């Protein structure tokens, strides 16, 4: 039951050294923390056997630790706020333990490296955490074949898997490098506006997000912010509201992703782009640069009303859309834009956005160096390809539309042209 290569957690054969019951009833928080600490010391892998269910108040994981389940559906970690300890983040990866918030002492950053595989994560119905699994600091990490099931929570403003720069919790650095988030399933329920999000990650570098499925999100199902050199491909998203998006990131590629709008649990439809690259409204980060959208597909069914945009490249720079298909059957909408290239008016409630590149000085990010190649706007109510700005000078360009298919083009930038 105890070895330096594997620590076994088995509900049918409990390990007395750690005291983990894994029966879904006992509070295993302290015993599991002891187990992960020992695993880090001995470079051991924690193996959770089929039928085991850990019940935790919070989960802290740091250092080089691997956790693997015996089967995806048979091994469960249940994060239960009903045990009495509430925090902003339930699962915290990359810090040594809870911070001292009362005395403003953040926890020390200890990067997590290793993998988590073949597990189901469930969360109690009283969940109100900002993020359910928060990656504070991690290098060379992998989250693979994991289910995030929060369908019992309802419409709560949170995210299932996220990262954030939070100096109250983590002393820094906030590095998240050379990671993989693959083959995960995120199940949730949300209203038509600003509910639960999926994979919402900040500050990634050289990471892969691949083959994930996010269903029922009411905020962005898959968003990267302030990230560099990441590949996001072969993901399937079904959201009531929100985007597959790049915010103020550089050199990131979105490839072969599918995003479909669905109706919320309030029986209403949300309204946001399905795909987007845009500048985040802060003074610290500039516009997205070097974004590539390739062979993605968006679907807008019949039912939503109002004006809808499917692929929004407003405010982006050095951006390529290559072979993206925007399929709209939405005859109930007032208008549908399949692909939009426009300015991004970043003066909102924050009121502080500045262009760190120095190119735009008035709180408006204008598109530069955009190529839209072989975009297809199809369906029973296909969208148009349009530019948006106060004047033609807001589309700096050059913007090239090559071999695109759409029923209508509204192109007016001084350096914009339709080419074949």
Rosetta blueprint (number, residue, H / E / L):
1 X L
2 X E
3 X L
4 X L
5 X L
6 X E
7 X E
8 X E
9 X E
10 X L
11 X L
12 X L
13 X L
14 X L
15 X L
16 X L
17 X L
18 X L
19 X L
20 X L
21 X L
22 X L
23 X E
24 X L
25 X L
26 X L
27 X L
28 X L
29 X H
30 X H
31 X H
32 X H
33 X H
34 X H
35 X H
36 X H
37 X H
38 X H
39 X H
40 X H
41 X H
42 X H
43 X L
44 X L
45 X E
46 X E
47 X E
48 X E
49 X L
50 X L
51 X L
52 X L
53 X E
54 X E
55 X E
56 X E
57 X L
58 X L
59 X E
60 X E
61 X E
62 X L
63 X E
64 X E
65 X L
66 X E
67 X E
68 X E
69 X E
70 X L
71 X L
72 X L
73 X L
74 X L
75 X L
76 X E
77 X E
78 X E
79 X E
80 X L
81 X H
82 X H
83 X H
84 X L
85 X L
86 X L
87 X L
88 X L
89 X E
90 X E
91 X E
92 X E
93 X E
94 X L
95 X E
96 X L
97 X L
98 X L
99 X L
100 X E
101 X L
102 X L
103 X L
104 X L
105 X E
106 X L
107 X E
108 X L
109 X E
110 X L
111 X L
112 X E
113 X E
114 X E
115 X E
116 X E
117 X E
118 X E
119 X E
120 X E
121 X E
122 X E
123 X E
124 X L
125 X L
126 X L
127 X L
128 X L
129 X L
130 X L
131 X E
132 X E
133 X E
134 X E
135 X E
136 X L
137 X L
138 X E
139 X E
140 X E
141 X E
142 X E
143 X E
144 X E
145 X E
146 X E
147 X E
148 X E
149 X E
150 X L
151 X L
152 X L
153 X L
154 X L
155 X L
156 X L
157 X L
158 X L
159 X E
160 X E
161 X E
162 X E
163 X L
164 X L
165 X L
166 X L
167 X L
168 X L
169 X L
170 X E
171 X L
172 X L
173 X L
174 X L
175 X L
176 X E
177 X E
178 X E
179 X E
180 X E
181 X E
182 X E
183 X L
184 X L
185 X E
186 X E
187 X E
188 X L
189 X L
190 X L
191 X L
192 X L
193 X L
194 X L
195 X L
196 X L
197 X E
198 X E
199 X E
200 X E
201 X E
202 X E
203 X L
204 X E
205 X E
206 X L
207 X L
208 X E
209 X E
210 X E
211 X L
212 X L
213 X E
214 X E
215 X E
216 X E
217 X E
218 X L
219 X L
220 X L
221 X L
222 X E
223 X E
224 X E
225 X E
226 X L
227 X L
228 X E
229 X L
230 X L
231 X E
232 X E
233 X E
234 X L
235 X L
236 X E
237 X E
238 X E
239 X E
240 X L
241 X L
242 X L
243 X L
244 X E
245 X E
246 X E
247 X E
248 X L
249 X L
250 X E
251 X L
252 X L
253 X E
254 X E
255 X E
256 X L
257 X L
258 X E
259 X E
260 X E
261 X E
262 X L
263 X L
264 X L
265 X L
266 X L
267 X L
268 X L
269 X L
270 X L
271 X L
272 X L
273 X L
274 X L
275 X E
276 X E
277 X E
278 X E
279 X L
280 X L
281 X L
282 X L
283 X L
284 X L
285 X L
286 X L
287 X L
288 X L
289 X E
290 X L
291 X L
292 X E
293 X E
294 X E
295 X L
296 X L
297 X E
298 X E
299 X E
300 X E
301 X L
302 X L
303 X L
304 X L
305 X L
306 X L
307 X E
308 X E
309 X E
310 X E
311 X E
312 X E
313 X L
314 X L
315 X L
316 X L
317 X E
318 X E
319 X E
320 X E
321 X E
322 X E
323 X L
324 X L
325 X E
326 X E
327 X E
328 X E
329 X L
330 X L
331 X L
332 X L
333 X L
334 X L
335 X E
336 X E
337 X E
338 X E
339 X E
340 X E
341 X E
342 X E
343 X L
344 X E
345 X E
346 X L
347 X L
348 X L
349 X L
350 X L
351 X L
352 X L
353 X L
354 X L
355 X L
356 X L
357 X L
358 X L
359 X L
360 X L
361 X L
362 X L
363 X L
364 X E
365 X E
366 X L
367 X L
368 X E
369 X E
370 X E
371 X E
372 X E
373 X E
374 X L
375 X L
376 X E
377 X E
378 X E
379 X L
380 X L
381 X L
382 X L
383 X L
384 X E
385 X E
386 X E
387 X E
388 X E
389 X L
390 X L
391 X L
392 X H
393 X H
394 X H
395 X L
396 X L
397 X L
398 X L
399 X E
400 X E
401 X E
402 X E
403 X L
404 X L
405 X E
406 X L
407 X L
408 X L
409 X E
410 X E
411 X L
412 X L
413 X L
414 X L
415 X L
416 X E
417 X E
418 X E
419 X E
420 X L
